């Protein structure tokens, strides 16, 4: 069975690293608690659509890049 939360987290992590952003910096720009951001990236939580939108906007990318195929 697919773990969508983990796949989304991995996409967020790879996009964040591609932009040389620390987890703390992305969390601050997205107005998300840093520990929650860590849990998102590790796939431990199902990220809300609002948080996903805020994360994408903070990196200047389309939310489509954070949704697995």
CHARMM internal coordinates of N, CA and C (Angstrom, degrees):
IC EDIT
DIST 1 N 1 CA 1.4529
DIST 1 CA 1 C 1.5343
ANGL 1 N 1 CA 1 C 109.45
DIST 1 C 2 N 1.3134
ANGL 1 CA 1 C 2 N 116.12
DIHE 1 N 1 CA 1 C 2 N 138.61
DIST 2 N 2 CA 1.4708
ANGL 1 C 2 N 2 CA 121.93
DIHE 1 CA 1 C 2 N 2 CA -179.27
DIST 2 CA 2 C 1.5196
ANGL 2 N 2 CA 2 C 111.88
DIHE 1 C 2 N 2 CA 2 C -71.12
DIST 2 C 3 N 1.3175
ANGL 2 CA 2 C 3 N 114.99
DIHE 2 N 2 CA 2 C 3 N 141.54
DIST 3 N 3 CA 1.4597
ANGL 2 C 3 N 3 CA 120.59
DIHE 2 CA 2 C 3 N 3 CA 173.87
DIST 3 CA 3 C 1.5294
ANGL 3 N 3 CA 3 C 107.41
DIHE 2 C 3 N 3 CA 3 C -106.91
DIST 3 C 4 N 1.3199
ANGL 3 CA 3 C 4 N 115.36
DIHE 3 N 3 CA 3 C 4 N 89.70
DIST 4 N 4 CA 1.4668
ANGL 3 C 4 N 4 CA 121.35
DIHE 3 CA 3 C 4 N 4 CA -175.65
DIST 4 CA 4 C 1.5293
ANGL 4 N 4 CA 4 C 111.36
DIHE 3 C 4 N 4 CA 4 C -62.29
DIST 4 C 5 N 1.3371
ANGL 4 CA 4 C 5 N 116.85
DIHE 4 N 4 CA 4 C 5 N -39.61
DIST 5 N 5 CA 1.4688
ANGL 4 C 5 N 5 CA 120.00
DIHE 4 CA 4 C 5 N 5 CA -179.67
DIST 5 CA 5 C 1.5250
ANGL 5 N 5 CA 5 C 110.20
DIHE 4 C 5 N 5 CA 5 C -59.24
DIST 5 C 6 N 1.3365
ANGL 5 CA 5 C 6 N 116.87
DIHE 5 N 5 CA 5 C 6 N -41.41
DIST 6 N 6 CA 1.4636
ANGL 5 C 6 N 6 CA 120.43
DIHE 5 CA 5 C 6 N 6 CA 179.67
DIST 6 CA 6 C 1.5302
ANGL 6 N 6 CA 6 C 110.75
DIHE 5 C 6 N 6 CA 6 C -67.84
DIST 6 C 7 N 1.3201
ANGL 6 CA 6 C 7 N 116.77
DIHE 6 N 6 CA 6 C 7 N -40.86
DIST 7 N 7 CA 1.4695
ANGL 6 C 7 N 7 CA 120.54
DIHE 6 CA 6 C 7 N 7 CA 179.12
DIST 7 CA 7 C 1.5296
ANGL 7 N 7 CA 7 C 111.35
DIHE 6 C 7 N 7 CA 7 C -63.27
DIST 7 C 8 N 1.3248
ANGL 7 CA 7 C 8 N 116.74
DIHE 7 N 7 CA 7 C 8 N -42.90
DIST 8 N 8 CA 1.4686
ANGL 7 C 8 N 8 CA 120.88
DIHE 7 CA 7 C 8 N 8 CA 177.93
DIST 8 CA 8 C 1.5279
ANGL 8 N 8 CA 8 C 109.45
DIHE 7 C 8 N 8 CA 8 C -63.52
DIST 8 C 9 N 1.3178
ANGL 8 CA 8 C 9 N 116.46
DIHE 8 N 8 CA 8 C 9 N -44.52
DIST 9 N 9 CA 1.4563
ANGL 8 C 9 N 9 CA 120.53
DIHE 8 CA 8 C 9 N 9 CA 178.66
DIST 9 CA 9 C 1.5137
ANGL 9 N 9 CA 9 C 112.90
DIHE 8 C 9 N 9 CA 9 C -58.52
DIST 9 C 10 N 1.3213
ANGL 9 CA 9 C 10 N 116.05
DIHE 9 N 9 CA 9 C 10 N -42.05
DIST 10 N 10 CA 1.4666
ANGL 9 C 10 N 10 CA 120.25
DIHE 9 CA 9 C 10 N 10 CA 178.55
DIST 10 CA 10 C 1.5237
ANGL 10 N 10 CA 10 C 111.51
DIHE 9 C 10 N 10 CA 10 C -65.28
DIST 10 C 11 N 1.3323
ANGL 10 CA 10 C 11 N 116.83
DIHE 10 N 10 CA 10 C 11 N -37.87
DIST 11 N 11 CA 1.4716
ANGL 10 C 11 N 11 CA 120.07
DIHE 10 CA 10 C 11 N 11 CA 177.37
DIST 11 CA 11 C 1.5285
ANGL 11 N 11 CA 11 C 111.01
DIHE 10 C 11 N 11 CA 11 C -66.05
DIST 11 C 12 N 1.3189
ANGL 11 CA 11 C 12 N 116.88
DIHE 11 N 11 CA 11 C 12 N -41.78
DIST 12 N 12 CA 1.4685
ANGL 11 C 12 N 12 CA 120.31
DIHE 11 CA 11 C 12 N 12 CA 177.73
DIST 12 CA 12 C 1.5198
ANGL 12 N 12 CA 12 C 109.76
DIHE 11 C 12 N 12 CA 12 C -62.03
DIST 12 C 13 N 1.3211
ANGL 12 CA 12 C 13 N 116.35
DIHE 12 N 12 CA 12 C 13 N -46.31
DIST 13 N 13 CA 1.4656
ANGL 12 C 13 N 13 CA 121.15
DIHE 12 CA 12 C 13 N 13 CA 179.87
DIST 13 CA 13 C 1.5281
ANGL 13 N 13 CA 13 C 111.30
DIHE 12 C 13 N 13 CA 13 C -59.40
DIST 13 C 14 N 1.3237
ANGL 13 CA 13 C 14 N 116.96
DIHE 13 N 13 CA 13 C 14 N -46.28
DIST 14 N 14 CA 1.4710
ANGL 13 C 14 N 14 CA 118.94
DIHE 13 CA 13 C 14 N 14 CA -178.10
DIST 14 CA 14 C 1.5277
ANGL 14 N 14 CA 14 C 111.65
DIHE 13 C 14 N 14 CA 14 C -66.71
DIST 14 C 15 N 1.3362
ANGL 14 CA 14 C 15 N 117.74
DIHE 14 N 14 CA 14 C 15 N -38.88
DIST 15 N 15 CA 1.4601
ANGL 14 C 15 N 15 CA 120.29
DIHE 14 CA 14 C 15 N 15 CA 177.81
DIST 15 CA 15 C 1.5305
ANGL 15 N 15 CA 15 C 110.92
DIHE 14 C 15 N 15 CA 15 C -67.60
DIST 15 C 16 N 1.3228
ANGL 15 CA 15 C 16 N 116.71
DIHE 15 N 15 CA 15 C 16 N -37.62
DIST 16 N 16 CA 1.4693
ANGL 15 C 16 N 16 CA 120.85
DIHE 15 CA 15 C 16 N 16 CA 178.83
DIST 16 CA 16 C 1.5228
ANGL 16 N 16 CA 16 C 110.24
DIHE 15 C 16 N 16 CA 16 C -64.17
DIST 16 C 17 N 1.3329
ANGL 16 CA 16 C 17 N 116.19
DIHE 16 N 16 CA 16 C 17 N -46.70
DIST 17 N 17 CA 1.4680
ANGL 16 C 17 N 17 CA 120.04
DIHE 16 CA 16 C 17 N 17 CA -179.39
DIST 17 CA 17 C 1.5264
ANGL 17 N 17 CA 17 C 111.53
DIHE 16 C 17 N 17 CA 17 C -65.85
DIST 17 C 18 N 1.3358
ANGL 17 CA 17 C 18 N 116.91
DIHE 17 N 17 CA 17 C 18 N -35.56
DIST 18 N 18 CA 1.4652
ANGL 17 C 18 N 18 CA 120.43
DIHE 17 CA 17 C 18 N 18 CA 178.94
DIST 18 CA 18 C 1.5247
ANGL 18 N 18 CA 18 C 111.19
DIHE 17 C 18 N 18 CA 18 C -63.32
DIST 18 C 19 N 1.3196
ANGL 18 CA 18 C 19 N 116.19
DIHE 18 N 18 CA 18 C 19 N -23.65
DIST 19 N 19 CA 1.4669
ANGL 18 C 19 N 19 CA 121.42
DIHE 18 CA 18 C 19 N 19 CA 179.73
DIST 19 CA 19 C 1.5224
ANGL 19 N 19 CA 19 C 112.37
DIHE 18 C 19 N 19 CA 19 C -102.04
DIST 19 C 20 N 1.3237
ANGL 19 CA 19 C 20 N 116.41
DIHE 19 N 19 CA 19 C 20 N 10.85
DIST 20 N 20 CA 1.4712
ANGL 19 C 20 N 20 CA 122.76
DIHE 19 CA 19 C 20 N 20 CA 178.97
DIST 20 CA 20 C 1.5243
ANGL 20 N 20 CA 20 C 112.68
DIHE 19 C 20 N 20 CA 20 C 52.65
DIST 20 C 21 N 1.3246
ANGL 20 CA 20 C 21 N 115.72
DIHE 20 N 20 CA 20 C 21 N 41.14
DIST 21 N 21 CA 1.4637
ANGL 20 C 21 N 21 CA 121.11
DIHE 20 CA 20 C 21 N 21 CA 177.42
DIST 21 CA 21 C 1.5194
ANGL 21 N 21 CA 21 C 109.42
DIHE 20 C 21 N 21 CA 21 C -102.18
DIST 21 C 22 N 1.3026
ANGL 21 CA 21 C 22 N 116.15
DIHE 21 N 21 CA 21 C 22 N 138.44
DIST 22 N 22 CA 1.4603
ANGL 21 C 22 N 22 CA 118.98
DIHE 21 CA 21 C 22 N 22 CA 172.48
DIST 22 CA 22 C 1.5253
ANGL 22 N 22 CA 22 C 107.73
DIHE 21 C 22 N 22 CA 22 C -77.19
DIST 22 C 23 N 1.3140
ANGL 22 CA 22 C 23 N 115.13
DIHE 22 N 22 CA 22 C 23 N 159.65
DIST 23 N 23 CA 1.4584
ANGL 22 C 23 N 23 CA 119.66
DIHE 22 CA 22 C 23 N 23 CA 176.45
DIST 23 CA 23 C 1.5283
ANGL 23 N 23 CA 23 C 110.22
DIHE 22 C 23 N 23 CA 23 C -59.83
DIST 23 C 24 N 1.3109
ANGL 23 CA 23 C 24 N 115.55
DIHE 23 N 23 CA 23 C 24 N -40.13
DIST 24 N 24 CA 1.4598
ANGL 23 C 24 N 24 CA 120.94
DIHE 23 CA 23 C 24 N 24 CA 179.69
DIST 24 CA 24 C 1.5336
ANGL 24 N 24 CA 24 C 111.28
DIHE 23 C 24 N 24 CA 24 C -63.25
DIST 24 C 25 N 1.3308
ANGL 24 CA 24 C 25 N 116.91
DIHE 24 N 24 CA 24 C 25 N -42.77
DIST 25 N 25 CA 1.4652
ANGL 24 C 25 N 25 CA 120.80
DIHE 24 CA 24 C 25 N 25 CA -179.50
DIST 25 CA 25 C 1.5270
ANGL 25 N 25 CA 25 C 111.05
DIHE 24 C 25 N 25 CA 25 C -65.58
DIST 25 C 26 N 1.3362
ANGL 25 CA 25 C 26 N 116.56
DIHE 25 N 25 CA 25 C 26 N -43.47
DIST 26 N 26 CA 1.4580
ANGL 25 C 26 N 26 CA 119.39
DIHE 25 CA 25 C 26 N 26 CA 179.26
DIST 26 CA 26 C 1.5247
ANGL 26 N 26 CA 26 C 110.72
DIHE 25 C 26 N 26 CA 26 C -65.14
DIST 26 C 27 N 1.3101
ANGL 26 CA 26 C 27 N 116.85
DIHE 26 N 26 CA 26 C 27 N -41.40
DIST 27 N 27 CA 1.4649
ANGL 26 C 27 N 27 CA 120.30
DIHE 26 CA 26 C 27 N 27 CA 178.57
DIST 27 CA 27 C 1.5240
ANGL 27 N 27 CA 27 C 110.61
DIHE 26 C 27 N 27 CA 27 C -60.37
DIST 27 C 28 N 1.3165
ANGL 27 CA 27 C 28 N 116.55
DIHE 27 N 27 CA 27 C 28 N -44.12
DIST 28 N 28 CA 1.4645
ANGL 27 C 28 N 28 CA 120.40
DIHE 27 CA 27 C 28 N 28 CA -179.58
DIST 28 CA 28 C 1.5303
ANGL 28 N 28 CA 28 C 110.97
DIHE 27 C 28 N 28 CA 28 C -64.39
DIST 28 C 29 N 1.3388
ANGL 28 CA 28 C 29 N 116.97
DIHE 28 N 28 CA 28 C 29 N -45.36
DIST 29 N 29 CA 1.4664
ANGL 28 C 29 N 29 CA 120.57
DIHE 28 CA 28 C 29 N 29 CA 179.49
DIST 29 CA 29 C 1.5225
ANGL 29 N 29 CA 29 C 111.37
DIHE 28 C 29 N 29 CA 29 C -63.29
DIST 29 C 30 N 1.3314
ANGL 29 CA 29 C 30 N 116.22
DIHE 29 N 29 CA 29 C 30 N -32.73
DIST 30 N 30 CA 1.4667
ANGL 29 C 30 N 30 CA 121.57
DIHE 29 CA 29 C 30 N 30 CA -178.22
DIST 30 CA 30 C 1.5181
ANGL 30 N 30 CA 30 C 112.73
DIHE 29 C 30 N 30 CA 30 C -87.82
DIST 30 C 31 N 1.3351
ANGL 30 CA 30 C 31 N 115.66
DIHE 30 N 30 CA 30 C 31 N -5.97
DIST 31 N 31 CA 1.4743
ANGL 30 C 31 N 31 CA 121.80
DIHE 30 CA 30 C 31 N 31 CA -176.57
DIST 31 CA 31 C 1.5290
ANGL 31 N 31 CA 31 C 111.04
DIHE 30 C 31 N 31 CA 31 C 58.84
DIST 31 C 32 N 1.3430
ANGL 31 CA 31 C 32 N 114.14
DIHE 31 N 31 CA 31 C 32 N 44.16
DIST 32 N 32 CA 1.4636
ANGL 31 C 32 N 32 CA 122.67
DIHE 31 CA 31 C 32 N 32 CA 178.36
DIST 32 CA 32 C 1.5218
ANGL 32 N 32 CA 32 C 107.35
DIHE 31 C 32 N 32 CA 32 C -122.53
DIST 32 C 33 N 1.3097
ANGL 32 CA 32 C 33 N 116.99
DIHE 32 N 32 CA 32 C 33 N 139.50
DIST 33 N 33 CA 1.4614
ANGL 32 C 33 N 33 CA 120.78
DIHE 32 CA 32 C 33 N 33 CA 177.48
DIST 33 CA 33 C 1.5245
ANGL 33 N 33 CA 33 C 109.91
DIHE 32 C 33 N 33 CA 33 C -57.81
DIST 33 C 34 N 1.3322
ANGL 33 CA 33 C 34 N 117.77
DIHE 33 N 33 CA 33 C 34 N 137.35
DIST 34 N 34 CA 1.4555
ANGL 33 C 34 N 34 CA 121.90
DIHE 33 CA 33 C 34 N 34 CA -177.05
DIST 34 CA 34 C 1.5236
ANGL 34 N 34 CA 34 C 112.49
DIHE 33 C 34 N 34 CA 34 C -59.26
DIST 34 C 35 N 1.3244
ANGL 34 CA 34 C 35 N 116.95
DIHE 34 N 34 CA 34 C 35 N -39.11
DIST 35 N 35 CA 1.4670
ANGL 34 C 35 N 35 CA 118.71
DIHE 34 CA 34 C 35 N 35 CA -179.57
DIST 35 CA 35 C 1.5337
ANGL 35 N 35 CA 35 C 110.79
DIHE 34 C 35 N 35 CA 35 C -67.85
DIST 35 C 36 N 1.3259
ANGL 35 CA 35 C 36 N 116.78
DIHE 35 N 35 CA 35 C 36 N -34.62
DIST 36 N 36 CA 1.4627
ANGL 35 C 36 N 36 CA 120.41
DIHE 35 CA 35 C 36 N 36 CA 176.33
DIST 36 CA 36 C 1.5264
ANGL 36 N 36 CA 36 C 109.75
DIHE 35 C 36 N 36 CA 36 C -67.07
DIST 36 C 37 N 1.3320
ANGL 36 CA 36 C 37 N 117.12
DIHE 36 N 36 CA 36 C 37 N -39.38
DIST 37 N 37 CA 1.4652
ANGL 36 C 37 N 37 CA 121.10
DIHE 36 CA 36 C 37 N 37 CA 177.49
DIST 37 CA 37 C 1.5263
ANGL 37 N 37 CA 37 C 109.94
DIHE 36 C 37 N 37 CA 37 C -59.96
DIST 37 C 38 N 1.3138
ANGL 37 CA 37 C 38 N 116.68
DIHE 37 N 37 CA 37 C 38 N -41.78
DIST 38 N 38 CA 1.4601
ANGL 37 C 38 N 38 CA 120.64
DIHE 37 CA 37 C 38 N 38 CA 177.79
DIST 38 CA 38 C 1.5173
ANGL 38 N 38 CA 38 C 111.62
DIHE 37 C 38 N 38 CA 38 C -61.79
DIST 38 C 39 N 1.3105
ANGL 38 CA 38 C 39 N 116.48
DIHE 38 N 38 CA 38 C 39 N -41.85
DIST 39 N 39 CA 1.4614
ANGL 38 C 39 N 39 CA 120.85
DIHE 38 CA 38 C 39 N 39 CA 178.93
DIST 39 CA 39 C 1.5270
ANGL 39 N 39 CA 39 C 110.88
DIHE 38 C 39 N 39 CA 39 C -66.65
DIST 39 C 40 N 1.3248
ANGL 39 CA 39 C 40 N 116.97
DIHE 39 N 39 CA 39 C 40 N -35.41
DIST 40 N 40 CA 1.4640
ANGL 39 C 40 N 40 CA 121.10
DIHE 39 CA 39 C 40 N 40 CA 176.29
DIST 40 CA 40 C 1.5239
ANGL 40 N 40 CA 40 C 109.25
DIHE 39 C 40 N 40 CA 40 C -63.40
DIST 40 C 41 N 1.3353
ANGL 40 CA 40 C 41 N 116.98
DIHE 40 N 40 CA 40 C 41 N -50.60
DIST 41 N 41 CA 1.4609
ANGL 40 C 41 N 41 CA 121.12
DIHE 40 CA 40 C 41 N 41 CA -177.17
DIST 41 CA 41 C 1.5302
ANGL 41 N 41 CA 41 C 112.40
DIHE 40 C 41 N 41 CA 41 C -63.50
DIST 41 C 42 N 1.3081
ANGL 41 CA 41 C 42 N 117.43
DIHE 41 N 41 CA 41 C 42 N -29.93
DIST 42 N 42 CA 1.4649
ANGL 41 C 42 N 42 CA 120.74
DIHE 41 CA 41 C 42 N 42 CA 178.45
DIST 42 CA 42 C 1.5229
ANGL 42 N 42 CA 42 C 112.29
DIHE 41 C 42 N 42 CA 42 C -85.11
DIST 42 C 43 N 1.3224
ANGL 42 CA 42 C 43 N 117.24
DIHE 42 N 42 CA 42 C 43 N -4.10
DIST 43 N 43 CA 1.4525
ANGL 42 C 43 N 43 CA 121.35
DIHE 42 CA 42 C 43 N 43 CA 178.94
DIST 43 CA 43 C 1.5114
ANGL 43 N 43 CA 43 C 113.62
DIHE 42 C 43 N 43 CA 43 C 74.59
DIST 43 C 44 N 1.3170
ANGL 43 CA 43 C 44 N 116.64
DIHE 43 N 43 CA 43 C 44 N 23.42
DIST 44 N 44 CA 1.4643
ANGL 43 C 44 N 44 CA 121.17
DIHE 43 CA 43 C 44 N 44 CA -178.60
DIST 44 CA 44 C 1.5244
ANGL 44 N 44 CA 44 C 113.10
DIHE 43 C 44 N 44 CA 44 C -83.79
DIST 44 C 45 N 1.3227
ANGL 44 CA 44 C 45 N 117.28
DIHE 44 N 44 CA 44 C 45 N -16.02
DIST 45 N 45 CA 1.4621
ANGL 44 C 45 N 45 CA 121.69
DIHE 44 CA 44 C 45 N 45 CA -179.76
DIST 45 CA 45 C 1.5321
ANGL 45 N 45 CA 45 C 109.12
DIHE 44 C 45 N 45 CA 45 C -134.09
DIST 45 C 46 N 1.3093
ANGL 45 CA 45 C 46 N 115.29
DIHE 45 N 45 CA 45 C 46 N 156.18
DIST 46 N 46 CA 1.4576
ANGL 45 C 46 N 46 CA 120.97
DIHE 45 CA 45 C 46 N 46 CA 171.78
DIST 46 CA 46 C 1.5258
ANGL 46 N 46 CA 46 C 106.98
DIHE 45 C 46 N 46 CA 46 C -87.09
DIST 46 C 47 N 1.3079
ANGL 46 CA 46 C 47 N 115.62
DIHE 46 N 46 CA 46 C 47 N 111.98
DIST 47 N 47 CA 1.4578
ANGL 46 C 47 N 47 CA 120.77
DIHE 46 CA 46 C 47 N 47 CA -177.49
DIST 47 CA 47 C 1.5295
ANGL 47 N 47 CA 47 C 109.46
DIHE 46 C 47 N 47 CA 47 C -68.92
DIST 47 C 48 N 1.3245
ANGL 47 CA 47 C 48 N 115.81
DIHE 47 N 47 CA 47 C 48 N 141.40
DIST 48 N 48 CA 1.4643
ANGL 47 C 48 N 48 CA 119.44
DIHE 47 CA 47 C 48 N 48 CA 177.65
DIST 48 CA 48 C 1.5217
ANGL 48 N 48 CA 48 C 109.80
DIHE 47 C 48 N 48 CA 48 C -75.15
DIST 48 C 49 N 1.3210
ANGL 48 CA 48 C 49 N 115.83
DIHE 48 N 48 CA 48 C 49 N 159.18
DIST 49 N 49 CA 1.4632
ANGL 48 C 49 N 49 CA 119.78
DIHE 48 CA 48 C 49 N 49 CA 177.42
DIST 49 CA 49 C 1.5235
ANGL 49 N 49 CA 49 C 111.02
DIHE 48 C 49 N 49 CA 49 C -62.06
DIST 49 C 50 N 1.3238
ANGL 49 CA 49 C 50 N 116.94
DIHE 49 N 49 CA 49 C 50 N -38.78
DIST 50 N 50 CA 1.4718
ANGL 49 C 50 N 50 CA 120.32
DIHE 49 CA 49 C 50 N 50 CA 178.91
DIST 50 CA 50 C 1.5228
ANGL 50 N 50 CA 50 C 110.53
DIHE 49 C 50 N 50 CA 50 C -62.06
DIST 50 C 51 N 1.3303
ANGL 50 CA 50 C 51 N 116.89
DIHE 50 N 50 CA 50 C 51 N -46.51
DIST 51 N 51 CA 1.4666
ANGL 50 C 51 N 51 CA 120.09
DIHE 50 CA 50 C 51 N 51 CA 179.84
DIST 51 CA 51 C 1.5234
ANGL 51 N 51 CA 51 C 110.51
DIHE 50 C 51 N 51 CA 51 C -63.65
DIST 51 C 52 N 1.3334
ANGL 51 CA 51 C 52 N 117.37
DIHE 51 N 51 CA 51 C 52 N -41.25
DIST 52 N 52 CA 1.4608
ANGL 51 C 52 N 52 CA 120.65
DIHE 51 CA 51 C 52 N 52 CA 178.93
DIST 52 CA 52 C 1.5237
ANGL 52 N 52 CA 52 C 110.16
DIHE 51 C 52 N 52 CA 52 C -62.17
DIST 52 C 53 N 1.3176
ANGL 52 CA 52 C 53 N 116.28
DIHE 52 N 52 CA 52 C 53 N -42.23
DIST 53 N 53 CA 1.4689
ANGL 52 C 53 N 53 CA 121.61
DIHE 52 CA 52 C 53 N 53 CA 178.08
DIST 53 CA 53 C 1.5345
ANGL 53 N 53 CA 53 C 110.23
DIHE 52 C 53 N 53 CA 53 C -62.29
DIST 53 C 54 N 1.3260
ANGL 53 CA 53 C 54 N 116.73
DIHE 53 N 53 CA 53 C 54 N -45.48
DIST 54 N 54 CA 1.4695
ANGL 53 C 54 N 54 CA 121.39
DIHE 53 CA 53 C 54 N 54 CA -179.49
DIST 54 CA 54 C 1.5291
ANGL 54 N 54 CA 54 C 111.44
DIHE 53 C 54 N 54 CA 54 C -64.09
DIST 54 C 55 N 1.3226
ANGL 54 CA 54 C 55 N 116.70
DIHE 54 N 54 CA 54 C 55 N -39.69
DIST 55 N 55 CA 1.4609
ANGL 54 C 55 N 55 CA 120.99
DIHE 54 CA 54 C 55 N 55 CA 179.16
DIST 55 CA 55 C 1.5282
ANGL 55 N 55 CA 55 C 109.88
DIHE 54 C 55 N 55 CA 55 C -63.86
DIST 55 C 56 N 1.3337
ANGL 55 CA 55 C 56 N 116.43
DIHE 55 N 55 CA 55 C 56 N -48.19
DIST 56 N 56 CA 1.4638
ANGL 55 C 56 N 56 CA 120.44
DIHE 55 CA 55 C 56 N 56 CA 179.58
DIST 56 CA 56 C 1.5325
ANGL 56 N 56 CA 56 C 110.88
DIHE 55 C 56 N 56 CA 56 C -60.56
DIST 56 C 57 N 1.3230
ANGL 56 CA 56 C 57 N 116.56
DIHE 56 N 56 CA 56 C 57 N -45.84
DIST 57 N 57 CA 1.4689
ANGL 56 C 57 N 57 CA 120.68
DIHE 56 CA 56 C 57 N 57 CA -179.62
DIST 57 CA 57 C 1.5249
ANGL 57 N 57 CA 57 C 110.93
DIHE 56 C 57 N 57 CA 57 C -61.63
DIST 57 C 58 N 1.3222
ANGL 57 CA 57 C 58 N 116.87
DIHE 57 N 57 CA 57 C 58 N -37.88
DIST 58 N 58 CA 1.4675
ANGL 57 C 58 N 58 CA 120.88
DIHE 57 CA 57 C 58 N 58 CA -179.69
DIST 58 CA 58 C 1.5193
ANGL 58 N 58 CA 58 C 112.23
DIHE 57 C 58 N 58 CA 58 C -65.68
DIST 58 C 59 N 1.3380
ANGL 58 CA 58 C 59 N 116.14
DIHE 58 N 58 CA 58 C 59 N -27.34
DIST 59 N 59 CA 1.4639
ANGL 58 C 59 N 59 CA 120.02
DIHE 58 CA 58 C 59 N 59 CA 178.57
DIST 59 CA 59 C 1.5209
ANGL 59 N 59 CA 59 C 111.53
DIHE 58 C 59 N 59 CA 59 C -95.65
DIST 59 C 60 N 1.3462
ANGL 59 CA 59 C 60 N 116.77
DIHE 59 N 59 CA 59 C 60 N -3.51
DIST 60 N 60 CA 1.4571
ANGL 59 C 60 N 60 CA 120.38
DIHE 59 CA 59 C 60 N 60 CA 179.42
DIST 60 CA 60 C 1.5191
ANGL 60 N 60 CA 60 C 112.96
DIHE 59 C 60 N 60 CA 60 C 70.77
DIST 60 C 61 N 1.3356
ANGL 60 CA 60 C 61 N 116.30
DIHE 60 N 60 CA 60 C 61 N 33.17
DIST 61 N 61 CA 1.4643
ANGL 60 C 61 N 61 CA 120.40
DIHE 60 CA 60 C 61 N 61 CA -179.14
DIST 61 CA 61 C 1.5273
ANGL 61 N 61 CA 61 C 109.70
DIHE 60 C 61 N 61 CA 61 C -125.36
DIST 61 C 62 N 1.3128
ANGL 61 CA 61 C 62 N 114.68
DIHE 61 N 61 CA 61 C 62 N 166.43
DIST 62 N 62 CA 1.4539
ANGL 61 C 62 N 62 CA 120.50
DIHE 61 CA 61 C 62 N 62 CA 175.23
DIST 62 CA 62 C 1.5249
ANGL 62 N 62 CA 62 C 109.63
DIHE 61 C 62 N 62 CA 62 C -75.47
DIST 62 C 63 N 1.3088
ANGL 62 CA 62 C 63 N 116.54
DIHE 62 N 62 CA 62 C 63 N 142.75
DIST 63 N 63 CA 1.4631
ANGL 62 C 63 N 63 CA 121.22
DIHE 62 CA 62 C 63 N 63 CA 177.13
DIST 63 CA 63 C 1.5303
ANGL 63 N 63 CA 63 C 110.09
DIHE 62 C 63 N 63 CA 63 C -61.02
DIST 63 C 64 N 1.3087
ANGL 63 CA 63 C 64 N 117.87
DIHE 63 N 63 CA 63 C 64 N -22.60
DIST 64 N 64 CA 1.4720
ANGL 63 C 64 N 64 CA 122.61
DIHE 63 CA 63 C 64 N 64 CA 178.37
DIST 64 CA 64 C 1.5242
ANGL 64 N 64 CA 64 C 111.72
DIHE 63 C 64 N 64 CA 64 C -59.05
DIST 64 C 65 N 1.3327
ANGL 64 CA 64 C 65 N 116.62
DIHE 64 N 64 CA 64 C 65 N -30.58
DIST 65 N 65 CA 1.4665
ANGL 64 C 65 N 65 CA 120.06
DIHE 64 CA 64 C 65 N 65 CA 179.57
DIST 65 CA 65 C 1.5179
ANGL 65 N 65 CA 65 C 112.74
DIHE 64 C 65 N 65 CA 65 C -70.97
DIST 65 C 66 N 1.3310
ANGL 65 CA 65 C 66 N 117.12
DIHE 65 N 65 CA 65 C 66 N -12.74
DIST 66 N 66 CA 1.4535
ANGL 65 C 66 N 66 CA 120.83
DIHE 65 CA 65 C 66 N 66 CA -177.72
DIST 66 CA 66 C 1.5250
ANGL 66 N 66 CA 66 C 112.37
DIHE 65 C 66 N 66 CA 66 C -105.86
DIST 66 C 67 N 1.3276
ANGL 66 CA 66 C 67 N 116.25
DIHE 66 N 66 CA 66 C 67 N 5.71
DIST 67 N 67 CA 1.4600
ANGL 66 C 67 N 67 CA 121.54
DIHE 66 CA 66 C 67 N 67 CA 179.41
DIST 67 CA 67 C 1.5291
ANGL 67 N 67 CA 67 C 108.43
DIHE 66 C 67 N 67 CA 67 C -110.68
DIST 67 C 68 N 1.3332
ANGL 67 CA 67 C 68 N 116.10
DIHE 67 N 67 CA 67 C 68 N 123.00
DIST 68 N 68 CA 1.4720
ANGL 67 C 68 N 68 CA 119.02
DIHE 67 CA 67 C 68 N 68 CA -177.81
DIST 68 CA 68 C 1.5382
ANGL 68 N 68 CA 68 C 112.15
DIHE 67 C 68 N 68 CA 68 C -68.30
DIST 68 C 69 N 1.3263
ANGL 68 CA 68 C 69 N 115.41
DIHE 68 N 68 CA 68 C 69 N 154.83
DIST 69 N 69 CA 1.4719
ANGL 68 C 69 N 69 CA 121.35
DIHE 68 CA 68 C 69 N 69 CA 177.08
DIST 69 CA 69 C 1.5105
ANGL 69 N 69 CA 69 C 110.75
DIHE 68 C 69 N 69 CA 69 C -72.66
END
COOR INIT
IC SEED 1 N 1 CA 1 C
IC BUILD
